[in-house]
Amino acid sequence: MFVYDTINDQELSAKMSKRCKVAKTPKNHGKDWLRGDLRELRKLAKGNTPTGLIAHKLGRTKDAVRSKASEKSISLKPTNRSPYNRRKK
């Protein structure tokens, strides 16, 4: 006999929901890209900002940022500079 035989479906789903966390969708999920979003994407990409941080700042997923950057020919590859334009003193 399995443990699940003694637990009804409601109790089981309550226990599972406590263990499993579902990721939230970003604030701009499914929305069109605005000119300001594209301007910010270009600025952050030029500033050598990591893709994950760009996604967070724009309220998009990493995949959405990569896709739009590719569509608009914006390079997200890091340059040979320190991140965020920091310089060693």
Long-range contacts (C-beta under 8 A, 24 or more apart in sequence): 26-55, 26-59, 26-60, 26-61, 26-64, 27-59, 28-58, 28-59, 28-60, 29-59, 29-60, 29-61, 33-68, 38-68, 38-72, 41-65, 41-68, 41-69, 41-72, 41-74, 42-72, 42-74, 45-69, 45-74, 45-75, 45-76, 47-84, 47-85, 48-78, 48-79, 48-81, 48-82, 48-83, 48-84, 48-85, 49-83, 49-84, 50-83, 51-76
